[in-house]
Amino acid sequence: HTICFFNATFSIIIVVIDFNFLYRYWAVSNSRYLKYFSTNWFPLFLLFIAVVEGAVCHSVSYFLFEATPDARASIADSLYNKYGIDAMERSMIIADYWRDGHYNVKPLTGICIYSAILTVGIGMMLYCGVGIVRSLSTIGYHISPKTRRLQYALFRMLTVQTIVPLCSVHLACASVLILPIFGQGLEFLGDICPPLLSFFAPLDALVVLLLMKDYRIAAQSMVTCSTWHFSEHKSSILYHFQDSCRHWKIQILAGIVISVTILFNRVRNVRPRI
C-alpha cells in the first residue's frame, strides 16, 4: 500500500497544478469567479477531486500492477545481480505487459487509466494556458502596463514550474510504465530516476528565484547576509535576513547534499553483472 500511495502522489501533483492554472485563468479572464476560492465549500470540493483521483491511482497500482510470482521470477536475477534486491521478497508493483505469449490485460488496462487521467490533467493546463494568453492579449489595453507585466510574469513562472515536474518526475515515471510495452529495457531509467526525483525540489525553487525579480533580490540578500529594505514609497515591510541567513544557507546546502548523495549512492551500489 505504501508503494501504491507513493505512486498516486505523482498524479496528484497534476491535479494541484490544474488548480493553479484555473486560478490564474480566472484571475485574468473573469475575476468574479475568484470568490469561489474564498468560500468554504469550493476548496473542499477541489480537495475531494484530488483525493478521488489519488484513490483511483492507488487502486490501479494495487490491483492492476500486481507483482505476481511469475513476474517476480522473470526479473529476479537482473535485480539481484545489479542492485542486490531480492525480487521474490521485496514489495513492488510490476508492469508485466507480456506473459505466456500474450498481452496481459490487467496492466494494459491500468496504463490506459493512467493515460486518461494525465490527458485530462494536461488538457486542462493547455486550455487554461491558451485562455490566459488570449485574455491578456484582449484586455491588455484596458489594464496598466505594470499589471500586464505582472500577470505575464506569474503565468511564465507557473508554466516553467509545470514543465519542471513534468520533465523530472512525470516523464521519467511514464517512461518506466510505457517502455516495457514495446520491449524496451529500463536499466538506464532505473539509474537516472532517483537523481531526477531528488533534484526536482531545488529546481522548482530555483525557478521562482530566477523568474521573479523581488525573489532574486531577496535571494541575493540571503546569500550575502545583508539586510534588505524596501523603499518607503513601495512598501513598509522590513525584511531582516541577517538572523535567518544561516538557516537558509544550511537548508539550501542540505538539499544539494541530499541530491548529490543519492546520485553517488546509486553509482556506488550498482553491482556488476555476473
C-alpha positions in Angstrom: 0.0 0.0 0.0 2.9 2.4 0.7 4.3 2.0 -2.8 0.9 2.4 -4.3 0.3 5.6 -2.3 3.7 6.9 -3.3 2.8 6.2 -7.0 -0.5 8.0 -6.6 1.2 11.2 -5.3 2.8 11.7 -8.8 -0.7 12.1 -10.4 -2.0 14.3 -7.5 0.7 16.8 -8.5 -1.0 17.2 -11.9 -4.3 17.9 -10.1 -2.8 20.6 -7.9 -1.1 22.3 -10.9 -4.5 22.2 -12.7 -6.0 24.2 -9.8 -3.2 26.8 -10.1 -3.9 27.2 -13.8 -7.6 27.5 -13.1 -7.0 30.2 -10.5 -4.7 32.1 -12.8 -7.1 31.8 -15.7 -10.0 33.2 -13.7 -7.8 36.0 -12.4 -7.2 37.3 -15.9 -10.4 36.3 -17.7 -13.2 36.6 -15.2 -12.2 37.7 -11.8 -15.7 37.3 -10.3 -15.1 33.6 -10.2 -12.2 34.0 -7.8 -14.7 34.4 -5.0 -15.2 30.7 -5.0 -11.7 30.2 -3.7 -12.7 32.2 -0.6 -15.7 30.0 0.2 -15.6 27.0 2.4 -17.1 24.5 0.0 -15.0 25.1 -3.1 -11.6 24.3 -1.6 -13.2 21.2 -0.1 -14.6 20.3 -3.5 -11.1 20.7 -5.0 -9.7 18.6 -2.2 -12.3 15.9 -2.8 -11.3 15.8 -6.5 -7.6 15.3 -5.6 -8.5 12.6 -3.0 -10.7 10.7 -5.5 -8.0 10.9 -8.2 -5.4 9.7 -5.8 -7.6 6.9 -4.6 -8.2 5.8 -8.3 -4.4 5.8 -9.0 -3.7 3.9 -5.8 -6.3 1.3 -6.7 -4.9 0.9 -10.2 -1.4 0.4 -8.9 -2.5 -2.1 -6.3 -4.9 -4.2 -8.3 -3.7 -3.9 -12.0 0.0 -3.8 -11.5 0.2 -6.7 -9.1 3.6 -8.3 -8.7 2.7 -12.0 -9.5 5.2 -14.8 -8.7 5.9 -15.3 -12.4 6.6 -11.6 -12.9 8.9 -11.6 -9.9 10.8 -14.6 -11.2 11.4 -13.0 -14.6 13.3 -10.1 -13.1 14.8 -11.8 -10.0 18.3 -12.4 -11.5 18.7 -9.0 -13.0 17.6 -7.1 -9.9 19.8 -9.2 -7.6 22.9 -9.0 -9.9 22.7 -5.3 -10.3 21.1 -3.9 -7.1 21.3 -6.8 -4.7 17.5 -6.8 -4.3 15.5 -10.0 -3.8 12.6 -9.6 -6.1 10.8 -12.5 -4.5 10.6 -10.8 -1.1 10.7 -7.0 -1.9 7.4 -5.2 -2.0 6.9 -3.8 -5.6 4.5 -3.2 -8.4 5.3 -4.6 -11.8 4.2 -3.6 -15.3 4.0 -7.1 -16.6 2.5 -6.5 -20.0 3.6 -9.7 -21.8 3.0 -13.1 -20.3 2.8 -16.6 -21.9 2.9 -15.2 -25.4 0.0 -12.9 -24.9 -0.5 -9.3 -23.7 -1.6 -9.1 -20.1 -4.9 -7.3 -19.9 -4.7 -6.0 -16.3 -1.6 -3.8 -16.6 -2.7 -2.6 -20.1 -6.0 -1.5 -18.6 -4.0 0.2 -15.8 -1.8 2.2 -18.2 -4.9 3.2 -20.2 -6.5 4.6 -17.0 -3.3 6.4 -16.1 -3.1 7.9 -19.6 -6.7 9.1 -19.5 -6.0 10.8 -16.1 -2.9 12.5 -17.4 -4.6 13.5 -20.7 -7.4 15.2 -18.8 -4.9 17.0 -16.5 -2.6 18.2 -19.2 -5.6 19.2 -21.4 -6.8 21.3 -18.5 -3.5 23.1 -18.3 -3.4 23.7 -22.1 -7.0 25.0 -22.1 -6.3 27.4 -19.2 -2.9 28.4 -20.6 -4.3 29.3 -24.0 -7.1 31.2 -22.3 -4.7 33.2 -20.2 -2.6 34.3 -23.2 -5.8 35.1 -25.2 -7.3 37.1 -22.3 -4.1 39.1 -21.7 -3.9 39.9 -25.4 -7.5 41.0 -25.4 -7.6 43.1 -22.2 -4.1 44.3 -22.5 -5.2 47.8 -23.4 -7.6 48.0 -20.5 -5.1 47.4 -17.8 -1.9 49.2 -16.8 1.4 48.0 -18.4 2.7 47.2 -14.9 -0.3 44.9 -14.1 0.0 43.3 -17.5 3.7 42.6 -17.0 2.9 41.1 -13.6 0.3 38.8 -15.0 2.7 37.6 -17.7 5.4 37.1 -15.1 3.1 35.0 -13.0 1.9 33.0 -16.0 5.5 32.5 -17.1 6.5 31.2 -13.6 3.6 28.9 -13.5 4.4 27.5 -16.9 8.0 26.8 -16.0 7.1 25.4 -12.6 4.8 23.0 -14.5 7.5 22.0 -17.0 10.0 21.1 -14.3 7.9 18.4 -12.6 6.6 17.1 -15.9 10.2 16.6 -17.2 11.9 15.5 -13.9 9.1 13.5 -12.4 6.2 12.5 -14.7 8.2 11.9 -17.9 10.6 9.6 -16.1 7.7 7.7 -14.3 5.7 7.5 -17.5 8.7 6.0 -19.3 9.0 3.3 -16.7 5.4 2.3 -17.3 5.2 2.7 -21.1 8.5 1.5 -22.5 8.0 -2.1 -21.3 5.0 -2.4 -23.7 7.5 -2.1 -26.6 10.0 -4.5 -25.0 12.5 -1.8 -24.0 14.8 -2.2 -21.1 14.6 0.0 -18.1 18.2 -0.3 -16.7 19.2 3.2 -17.8 16.0 4.8 -16.4 16.4 2.8 -13.2 19.7 4.6 -12.7 18.7 8.1 -13.5 15.2 8.3 -12.0 16.2 8.7 -8.3 18.6 11.6 -9.1 16.0 13.3 -11.3 13.4 13.0 -8.5 15.8 14.3 -5.9 16.7 17.4 -7.9 13.0 18.3 -8.5 12.6 20.3 -5.3 15.7 22.5 -5.7 14.9 23.1 -9.4 11.4 24.0 -8.6 12.5 26.6 -6.0 15.2 27.9 -8.4 12.5 28.7 -11.0 10.9 31.1 -8.5 14.2 32.7 -7.7 15.2 33.3 -11.3 11.9 34.4 -12.7 10.7 36.9 -10.0 12.8 40.0 -9.6 11.8 40.5 -5.9 12.8 36.9 -5.1 16.1 37.3 -6.9 16.9 40.4 -4.8 15.8 38.5 -1.6 18.0 35.5 -2.5 21.0 37.7 -3.2 20.5 39.4 0.2 20.3 36.0 1.9 23.5 34.8 0.2 25.4 38.0 1.3 23.7 38.0 4.7 22.8 41.6 4.2 19.6 43.3 5.3 17.2 44.3 2.6 14.9 47.2 3.0 12.1 48.1 0.7 12.0 51.8 -0.1 9.4 53.5 2.0 7.2 54.5 -1.0 7.0 50.9 -2.2 6.3 49.0 1.0 6.6 49.4 4.7 7.7 45.8 5.1 11.2 45.4 6.5 13.0 42.1 5.7 15.7 41.1 8.1 17.8 38.4 6.6 20.7 38.5 9.0 19.1 36.3 11.6 17.7 33.8 9.0 20.6 33.9 6.6 22.4 31.0 8.2 19.3 28.9 8.4 18.5 29.4 4.7 22.1 28.6 3.6 22.0 25.4 5.6 18.7 24.4 4.1 19.8 25.0 0.5 23.1 23.2 1.2 21.3 20.3 2.8 19.1 19.9 -0.3 22.1 19.9 -2.6 24.0 17.4 -0.4 21.0 15.0 -0.4 20.6 15.1 -4.1 24.3 14.5 -4.8 24.4 11.8 -2.2 21.6 9.9 -3.8 23.3 10.2 -7.2 26.6 8.8 -6.0 25.0 6.1 -3.9 23.2 4.9 -7.0 26.5 4.6 -8.8 28.3 3.0 -5.9 25.6 0.5 -5.1 25.3 -0.8 -8.7 26.8 -4.3 -8.8 28.5 -5.7 -11.9 26.6 -8.3 -13.8 27.6 -11.9 -13.4 
